Amino acid sequence: MSEDTVINIMQMAIKTVIFASAPPLLLGLIVGIVVSIIQTITSINEQTLAFIPKILAVFLSLIIFGPFIISTIKELFLTLYVDLARFIR
């Protein structure tokens, strides 16, 4: 297996990780910022108040974007599986 092949596989894997993890992370970030702004406005300094909405947002995003995440990971797996004989040489 050449260096170009390894670099190509690593690029595909990194791209897949970014695309698969972006929706839950971005939604958690947005909810965290909104909750922090609300806490700042109301002067509430409770750390657990921000934790529960973020967890619920991440779970909701996994339910909504689950099919997209699974298809993205499946596409990488199938690409690697189909070309496995070429990689072994």
C-alpha distances in whole Angstrom, upper triangle without the diagonal:
4,7,8,6,7,11,11,11,13,15,16,17,19,21,21,23,25,26,27,29,31,34,35,34,36,39,39,40,42,44,44,46,48,49,49,52,54,54,55,58,59,59,57,55,54,50,50,51,48,46,47,47,43,42,44,42,39,40,41,38,36,38,38,35,33,32,31,29,28,27,25,23,23,21,18,18,19,16,13,15,15,12,11,11,8,6,7,6
4,5,5,7,9,10,11,13,14,16,17,19,20,21,23,25,26,27,29,30,34,35,34,36,39,39,39,42,44,44,45,48,49,49,51,53,54,54,57,59,58,57,55,54,50,50,51,48,46,47,47,43,43,44,42,39,40,42,38,37,39,39,35,34,33,31,29,29,28,25,24,24,22,19,20,20,17,15,18,18,14,14,14,11,9,11,10
4,5,5,6,8,10,11,12,14,15,16,18,20,21,22,24,26,27,28,32,33,32,33,36,37,37,39,42,41,42,45,46,46,48,51,51,51,54,56,55,54,52,51,47,48,49,45,43,45,45,41,40,42,40,37,39,40,37,35,38,38,34,33,33,30,28,28,27,24,23,24,22,19,20,21,18,16,19,19,16,16,17,14,11,13,13
4,5,5,6,9,10,10,12,14,15,16,18,20,21,22,24,26,27,30,32,31,32,35,36,35,38,40,40,41,44,45,45,47,49,50,50,53,55,55,54,52,51,47,47,48,45,43,44,44,40,40,42,39,36,38,39,35,34,36,36,32,32,31,28,27,27,25,22,22,23,20,17,19,20,16,15,18,18,14,15,16,13,11,14,14
4,5,5,6,9,10,11,12,14,15,16,18,20,21,22,24,26,29,30,30,31,34,35,35,37,40,40,41,43,45,45,47,49,50,50,53,55,54,53,51,50,46,46,47,44,42,43,42,39,38,40,38,35,36,37,34,32,34,34,30,29,28,26,24,24,23,20,19,20,17,14,15,16,13,11,14,14,11,12,13,10,8,11,11
4,5,5,6,9,10,11,12,14,15,16,18,20,21,22,24,27,28,28,29,32,33,33,35,38,37,39,41,43,42,45,47,47,48,51,52,52,51,48,47,44,44,45,41,39,41,40,37,36,38,36,33,34,35,32,30,33,33,29,28,28,26,23,23,23,20,18,19,18,14,15,17,14,11,15,16,12,12,14,12,9,12,13
4,5,5,6,9,10,10,12,14,15,16,18,20,21,22,26,27,26,27,30,31,31,33,36,35,36,39,40,40,42,45,45,46,48,50,50,49,47,46,42,42,43,40,38,40,39,35,35,37,35,31,33,34,31,29,32,32,28,28,27,25,23,23,22,19,18,20,18,14,16,18,15,13,17,18,15,15,17,15,12,15,16
4,5,5,6,9,10,11,12,14,15,16,18,20,21,24,26,25,26,29,30,30,32,35,35,36,38,40,40,42,44,45,46,48,50,50,49,47,46,42,42,43,40,38,39,38,35,34,36,34,30,32,33,29,28,31,30,26,26,25,22,21,21,20,16,16,17,15,12,14,15,12,11,15,15,12,14,16,13,11,15,16
4,5,5,6,9,10,11,12,14,15,16,18,20,23,24,24,25,28,29,29,32,34,34,35,38,39,39,41,43,44,45,47,49,49,47,46,44,41,40,41,38,36,37,36,33,32,34,32,28,30,31,28,26,28,28,24,23,23,20,18,18,18,15,13,14,13,9,11,12,10,8,12,13,11,11,14,12,10,13,15
4,5,5,6,8,10,10,12,14,15,16,18,21,22,22,23,26,27,27,29,31,31,32,35,36,36,38,41,41,42,45,46,46,45,43,41,38,38,39,35,33,35,34,31,30,32,30,27,28,30,26,25,28,27,24,23,23,21,18,19,18,15,14,16,14,11,13,15,13,11,15,16,14,15,18,16,13,16,18
4,5,5,6,8,10,11,12,14,15,16,20,21,20,22,25,25,25,27,30,30,31,33,35,35,37,39,40,41,43,45,45,44,42,41,37,37,38,35,33,34,33,30,30,31,29,26,28,29,25,24,27,26,22,22,22,19,17,18,18,14,14,16,14,11,14,16,13,12,16,17,15,17,20,18,15,19,20
4,6,5,6,9,10,11,12,14,15,18,20,20,21,24,25,25,27,29,30,31,33,35,35,37,39,40,41,43,45,45,44,42,41,38,37,38,34,33,33,32,29,29,30,28,24,26,27,23,22,24,24,20,20,19,16,14,15,14,11,10,12,10,7,10,12,10,10,13,14,13,15,18,16,14,18,20
4,5,5,6,9,10,10,12,14,17,18,18,20,22,23,23,26,28,28,29,32,33,33,36,38,38,39,42,43,43,42,40,38,35,34,35,32,30,31,30,27,26,28,26,22,24,25,22,20,23,23,19,18,18,16,13,14,14,10,9,11,11,7,9,12,11,10,13,15,14,15,18,18,15,18,20
4,5,5,6,9,10,11,12,15,17,16,17,20,21,21,23,25,25,26,29,30,31,33,35,35,36,39,40,40,39,37,36,33,32,33,30,28,29,28,25,25,26,24,21,23,24,21,19,23,22,19,19,19,16,14,15,15,12,11,14,13,10,13,16,14,14,17,19,18,19,22,21,18,21,24
4,5,5,6,8,10,11,14,16,15,16,19,20,20,22,24,25,26,28,30,30,32,34,35,36,38,40,40,39,38,36,33,33,33,30,28,29,28,25,25,26,23,20,22,23,19,18,21,20,17,17,17,14,12,14,13,10,10,13,12,10,13,15,14,14,17,19,18,19,23,21,19,23,25
4,5,5,6,8,10,12,14,14,16,18,19,20,22,24,25,26,28,29,30,32,34,35,36,38,40,40,39,37,36,32,32,32,29,27,28,27,23,23,24,22,18,20,21,17,16,18,18,14,14,14,11,9,10,10,6,7,10,9,7,10,13,12,12,15,17,17,18,22,21,19,22,25
4,6,5,6,8,11,12,12,14,16,17,17,20,22,22,24,26,27,28,30,32,32,33,36,37,37,36,34,33,29,29,29,26,24,25,24,21,20,22,19,16,18,19,16,14,18,18,14,14,15,12,9,11,12,9,8,12,12,10,12,15,15,15,18,20,20,20,24,23,21,24,26
4,6,5,6,9,11,10,11,14,15,15,17,19,20,21,23,25,25,27,29,30,31,33,35,35,34,32,31,28,28,28,25,23,24,23,19,20,21,18,16,18,19,15,15,18,17,14,14,16,13,10,13,14,10,11,14,14,13,15,18,17,18,21,22,22,23,27,26,24,27,29
4,6,5,8,10,10,11,13,15,16,17,19,20,22,23,25,26,28,29,31,32,34,35,36,35,34,32,29,29,29,25,24,24,23,20,20,20,18,15,17,17,13,13,16,14,11,12,12,9,8,11,11,8,9,13,12,11,14,17,16,17,20,21,22,23,27,26,24,27,30
4,6,7,8,10,11,13,14,15,17,19,20,22,23,24,26,28,29,30,32,34,35,36,34,33,31,28,27,27,24,22,22,21,18,17,18,16,13,14,15,11,10,13,12,9,9,10,8,5,8,9,7,7,11,11,11,13,16,16,17,19,21,22,23,26,26,24,27,30
4,6,6,6,9,10,11,12,14,16,17,18,20,21,22,24,26,27,28,31,32,32,30,29,28,24,24,24,21,19,19,18,15,15,16,14,10,12,14,10,10,13,13,10,10,13,11,8,11,13,10,11,14,15,14,16,19,19,20,22,24,25,25,29,29,27,29,32
4,6,5,6,8,10,10,12,14,15,16,18,20,21,22,24,25,27,28,30,31,29,28,27,24,24,23,20,19,20,18,14,15,16,13,11,13,14,10,11,14,13,10,12,14,11,10,13,14,12,13,17,17,16,19,21,21,22,25,26,27,28,31,31,29,32,34
4,6,5,6,8,10,11,12,14,15,17,18,20,21,23,24,26,27,29,30,28,28,26,24,23,22,19,18,18,16,13,13,13,10,8,11,10,7,8,11,9,7,10,12,10,9,13,14,12,14,17,18,18,20,22,23,24,26,28,29,30,33,33,31,34,37
4,6,5,6,9,10,11,12,14,15,16,18,20,21,22,24,26,27,28,26,25,23,20,19,19,16,14,14,13,10,10,10,8,5,8,8,5,6,10,10,8,10,13,12,10,13,16,14,15,18,19,20,21,24,25,25,27,29,30,31,35,35,33,35,38
4,6,5,6,9,10,10,12,14,15,16,18,20,21,22,24,26,26,24,23,22,19,18,18,15,14,15,13,10,11,12,9,7,11,12,9,10,14,13,12,13,16,15,13,16,18,16,17,20,21,21,22,25,26,26,28,31,31,32,35,35,33,35,38
4,5,5,6,9,10,11,12,14,15,17,18,20,21,23,24,25,24,23,22,20,20,19,15,15,16,14,10,12,13,10,9,12,12,9,12,15,13,12,15,17,15,14,18,19,17,19,22,22,22,24,27,27,28,30,32,33,34,37,37,35,37,40
4,5,5,6,8,10,11,12,14,15,17,18,20,21,23,24,22,22,21,19,18,17,13,13,13,11,8,10,10,6,7,10,9,7,10,12,11,11,14,16,15,14,18,20,18,20,23,24,24,26,28,29,30,32,34,35,35,39,39,37,40,43
4,6,5,6,9,10,10,12,14,15,16,18,20,21,22,20,19,18,15,15,14,10,10,11,8,5,7,9,6,6,9,10,9,11,14,14,13,15,19,17,16,19,22,20,21,24,25,25,27,30,30,31,33,35,36,36,40,40,38,40,43
4,6,5,6,9,10,10,12,14,15,16,18,20,20,19,18,18,15,16,15,11,11,13,11,8,11,12,9,9,13,14,12,14,17,17,16,18,21,19,18,22,24,22,23,26,27,26,28,31,31,32,34,36,37,37,41,41,38,41,44
4,5,5,6,9,10,11,12,14,15,17,19,20,19,19,18,16,17,15,11,13,14,11,9,12,12,9,11,14,13,12,15,17,16,16,19,22,20,19,23,24,23,24,28,28,28,30,33,33,34,36,38,39,40,43,43,41,43,46
4,5,5,6,8,10,11,12,14,15,16,18,16,16,16,14,14,12,8,10,10,7,6,9,10,7,9,12,12,11,15,16,16,16,19,22,21,20,24,26,24,26,29,30,30,32,34,35,36,38,40,41,41,45,45,43,45,48
4,5,5,6,9,10,10,12,14,15,16,14,14,13,11,11,10,6,8,10,8,6,10,11,9,11,14,14,14,17,19,19,19,21,24,23,22,25,27,26,27,30,31,31,33,35,36,36,39,41,41,42,46,45,43,45,48
4,5,5,6,9,10,10,12,14,15,14,14,14,13,14,12,9,11,13,11,10,13,14,12,14,17,17,16,19,21,21,21,23,26,25,24,27,29,28,29,32,33,33,35,37,37,38,40,43,43,44,47,47,44,47,50
4,5,5,6,9,10,11,12,14,13,14,14,14,14,12,9,12,13,10,10,14,14,12,14,17,16,16,20,21,20,21,24,27,26,25,28,30,29,30,33,34,34,36,39,39,40,42,44,45,46,49,49,47,49,52
4,5,5,6,9,10,11,12,10,11,11,10,11,8,6,9,10,8,9,12,13,12,14,17,17,17,20,21,21,22,24,28,27,26,29,31,30,31,34,36,36,37,40,41,41,43,45,46,47,50,50,48,50,53
4,5,5,6,9,10,10,9,9,10,10,11,9,7,10,13,11,11,14,16,15,16,19,20,20,22,24,24,25,27,30,29,28,31,33,32,33,36,37,37,39,41,42,42,44,47,47,48,51,51,48,51,54
4,5,5,6,9,10,10,11,13,13,15,12,10,14,15,13,14,17,18,16,19,22,21,21,24,26,25,26,29,32,30,30,33,35,34,35,38,39,39,41,43,44,44,47,49,49,50,53,53,51,53,56
4,5,5,6,8,8,10,12,13,14,10,10,13,14,12,14,17,17,16,19,21,21,22,25,26,25,27,29,32,31,31,34,36,35,36,39,40,40,42,45,45,46,48,50,51,51,55,55,53,55,58
4,5,5,6,5,7,8,10,11,9,8,12,14,13,14,17,18,17,20,22,22,23,26,27,27,28,30,34,33,32,35,37,36,37,40,41,41,43,46,46,47,49,51,52,52,56,56,53,55,58
4,6,5,7,8,11,12,14,12,12,15,17,16,17,20,21,20,22,25,25,25,28,30,30,30,33,36,35,34,37,39,38,39,42,43,43,45,47,48,48,50,53,53,53,57,57,54,57,59
4,6,8,11,13,15,17,14,14,18,19,17,18,22,22,21,24,26,26,27,30,31,30,32,34,37,36,36,39,41,40,41,44,45,45,47,49,50,50,53,55,55,56,60,59,57,59,62
4,6,9,11,14,15,12,13,17,18,17,19,22,22,22,24,26,26,27,30,31,31,32,35,38,37,37,40,42,41,42,45,46,46,48,50,51,52,54,56,57,57,61,61,58,60,63
4,6,9,12,14,12,13,17,18,18,19,22,23,23,25,27,28,29,31,33,33,34,36,39,39,38,41,43,42,42,46,47,47,48,51,52,52,54,56,57,57,61,61,58,60,63
4,6,9,11,9,10,14,15,15,17,19,20,21,23,25,25,27,29,30,31,32,34,37,37,36,38,41,40,40,44,45,45,46,49,50,50,52,55,55,55,59,59,56,58,61
4,6,9,9,10,12,14,15,16,18,20,21,22,24,25,26,28,30,31,32,33,37,36,35,38,40,39,39,43,44,43,45,48,49,48,50,53,54,53,57,57,54,56,59
4,6,6,8,10,11,13,14,16,17,19,20,22,23,24,26,28,29,30,31,35,35,33,35,38,37,37,40,42,42,43,46,47,47,48,51,52,52,55,55,53,54,58
4,5,6,7,10,11,12,13,15,17,17,19,21,22,24,26,27,27,28,32,32,30,32,35,34,34,37,39,38,39,43,43,43,45,48,48,48,52,52,49,51,54
4,5,5,7,9,10,11,13,15,16,17,19,20,21,23,25,26,26,30,30,28,31,34,33,33,36,38,37,38,41,42,42,44,47,47,47,51,51,48,50,53
4,6,6,7,9,11,12,13,15,17,18,19,21,22,24,25,26,30,30,28,31,34,33,33,36,38,38,39,42,43,43,45,47,48,48,52,52,50,51,55
4,6,6,7,9,11,11,13,15,16,17,19,21,21,22,24,27,27,25,28,31,30,30,33,35,35,36,39,40,40,42,44,45,45,49,49,46,48,52
4,6,5,6,9,10,11,12,14,15,17,19,20,21,22,25,25,24,26,29,28,28,31,33,33,33,36,38,38,39,42,43,43,46,47,44,46,49
4,5,5,6,9,10,11,12,14,15,17,18,20,20,24,25,23,25,28,28,28,31,33,33,33,36,38,38,39,42,43,43,47,47,45,47,50
4,5,5,6,9,10,10,12,14,15,16,18,19,23,23,22,24,27,27,27,30,32,32,33,35,37,37,39,41,42,43,46,47,44,47,50
4,5,5,6,9,10,10,12,14,15,16,17,21,21,19,22,25,24,24,27,29,29,30,33,34,34,36,38,39,39,43,43,41,43,46
4,5,5,6,9,10,11,12,14,15,16,19,20,18,20,23,23,23,25,28,28,28,31,33,33,34,37,38,38,42,42,40,42,45
4,5,5,6,9,10,11,12,14,15,18,19,18,20,23,23,23,26,28,28,29,32,33,34,35,37,39,39,43,43,41,43,47
4,5,5,6,9,10,10,12,13,17,17,16,19,21,21,22,24,26,26,28,30,31,32,34,36,37,38,41,42,40,42,45
4,5,5,6,9,10,10,11,15,15,13,16,18,18,18,21,23,23,24,27,28,29,30,33,34,34,38,38,36,38,42
4,5,5,6,9,10,10,14,15,13,15,18,18,18,21,23,24,24,27,28,29,30,32,34,34,38,39,37,39,42
4,5,5,6,8,9,13,14,13,15,18,18,19,21,23,24,25,27,29,30,31,33,35,35,39,40,38,40,43
4,5,5,6,8,11,11,10,13,15,15,16,19,20,21,23,25,26,27,28,30,32,33,36,37,35,37,41
4,6,5,5,9,9,8,10,13,13,14,16,18,19,20,22,24,25,26,28,30,30,34,34,33,35,38
4,6,5,8,10,10,11,14,15,16,17,19,21,21,23,25,26,27,29,31,32,35,36,35,37,40
4,6,8,9,10,12,13,14,16,17,19,21,22,23,25,27,27,29,31,32,36,36,35,37,40
4,6,5,6,9,10,11,12,14,15,17,19,20,21,23,24,26,28,29,32,33,31,34,37
4,5,5,6,8,10,11,12,14,16,16,18,20,21,22,24,26,27,30,31,30,32,35
4,5,5,6,9,10,10,12,14,15,16,18,20,20,22,24,25,29,29,28,31,34
4,6,5,6,9,10,10,13,14,15,17,19,20,21,23,24,28,28,27,30,32
4,6,5,6,9,10,11,12,14,16,17,18,20,22,23,26,27,25,28,31
4,5,5,6,8,10,10,12,14,15,16,18,20,21,24,25,24,26,29
4,5,5,6,9,10,10,12,14,15,16,18,19,23,23,23,25,28
4,5,5,7,9,10,11,13,14,16,17,18,22,22,21,24,26
4,5,5,6,9,10,11,12,14,16,16,20,20,19,21,24
4,5,5,6,8,10,10,12,14,15,18,19,18,21,24
4,5,5,6,9,10,11,12,14,17,17,17,20,22
4,6,5,6,9,10,11,12,16,16,14,17,20
4,5,5,6,9,10,10,14,15,14,16,19
4,5,5,6,8,10,13,14,14,16,18
4,6,5,6,9,12,11,11,14,16
4,6,5,6,9,10,9,11,14
4,5,5,8,10,10,11,14
4,6,8,9,10,12,14
4,6,5,6,9,11
4,5,5,6,9
4,5,5,7
4,6,6
4,6
4
